[in-house]
Structures are given as C-alpha cells and as structure tokens.
Amino acid sequence: MELSKLKYQGDFLAASEVIQKWIEAKPDNKELKAVYNYLTSSYFYVNNLEMSLEEAKIRINKLRDSRDDALQTAEDYKEFYKQIQEKQI
C-alpha cells in the first residue's frame, strides 16, 4: 500500500511540475491555471480520504480491543460461574 501511495505522490509532483512550467511559459493561460488548481484540489481530496481511512482503522482497532476485553471478561465470569456451581453440588 505504501508503494502505491509513494507512486501517487511522485506522479502528482511530476504532473504539477510540468503544469507549473507551462504556466511559467504562458502565464496568461487561464486554462492551465485551472488545471493546476483542479489537480491540487484532487491531491487534497485524496489526502483527506487517506487520513479518514487511517482514523477509521484506529477506531476499528479500538473497537476490536474492547470486544476482545469483553469476551475475556465474559469467559472469566463463565469460568467463575462453573466453579460456583461445582461447589454447590
């Protein structure tokens, strides 16, 4: 996954450098400036998605930990209950 992220960032950088050179060569070209702005917006959108994904992974891991703790507690109570039942018989 990290390799594809690095490739994406490298491709973005290369594309933005090409567009930046075009803008420098033709500073009055509004379409080039618009393309550069669209590309930049796309980069920020993808970055936001990546951060949201990482946050979701953290939340999922916390939920899994809570579930595992609850399952362990339930297992402990189940064992305790069996011990009590054995002593009453």
C-alpha positions in Angstrom: 0.0 0.0 0.0 2.8 2.4 0.8 4.4 1.8 -2.6 1.2 2.9 -4.4 0.9 6.0 -2.1 4.5 6.9 -3.0 3.8 6.4 -6.7 0.7 8.6 -6.4 2.7 11.4 -4.7 5.5 11.1 -7.2 3.1 11.2 -10.2 1.4 14.2 -8.7 4.6 16.0 -8.2 5.8 15.3 -11.7 2.4 16.4 -13.2 2.3 19.6 -11.2 5.9 20.4 -12.2 5.0 20.0 -15.9 1.9 22.2 -15.5 3.9 24.8 -13.5 6.5 25.0 -16.3 3.6 25.5 -18.8 2.2 28.2 -16.6 5.6 30.0 -16.4 5.9 29.8 -20.2 2.3 31.0 -20.8 1.3 33.0 -17.6 -1.8 34.4 -19.2 -3.3 30.9 -19.9 -6.2 30.6 -17.6 -7.0 27.0 -18.6 -3.5 25.9 -17.4 -4.1 27.6 -14.1 -7.5 26.0 -13.8 -5.9 22.5 -14.5 -3.3 23.2 -11.8 -6.0 24.2 -9.3 -8.0 21.1 -10.2 -5.0 18.9 -9.8 -4.2 20.4 -6.4 -7.8 20.0 -5.2 -7.7 16.4 -6.2 -4.5 15.9 -4.2 -6.1 17.4 -1.1 -9.2 15.3 -1.6 -7.1 12.1 -1.8 -5.1 13.2 1.2 -8.3 13.8 3.2 -9.5 10.3 2.2 -6.3 8.7 3.4 -6.5 10.5 6.7 -10.1 9.4 7.1 -9.1 5.8 6.4 -6.3 5.9 9.0 -8.7 7.3 11.5 -11.2 4.6 10.7 -8.5 1.9 11.1 -7.6 3.3 14.6 -11.3 3.3 15.6 -11.8 -0.3 14.4 -8.7 -1.4 16.3 -10.0 0.2 19.5 -13.4 -1.5 19.0 -11.7 -4.8 18.4 -9.7 -4.4 21.6 -12.9 -3.5 23.5 -14.6 -6.6 22.1 -11.7 -8.8 23.0 -11.7 -7.4 26.5 -15.5 -8.0 26.8 -15.1 -11.6 25.5 -12.3 -12.3 28.0 -14.4 -10.8 30.9 -17.4 -13.0 29.8 -15.2 -16.1 29.7 -13.8 -15.2 33.2 -17.4 -15.0 34.5 -18.4 -18.2 32.8 -15.5 -20.0 34.4 -16.3 -18.4 37.8 -19.9 -19.5 37.4 -18.9 -23.1 36.7 -16.7 -23.0 39.8 -19.6 -21.8 41.9 -21.9 -24.5 40.5 -19.3 -27.2 41.3 -19.1 -26.1 44.9 -22.9 -26.1 45.4 -23.3 -29.7 44.2 
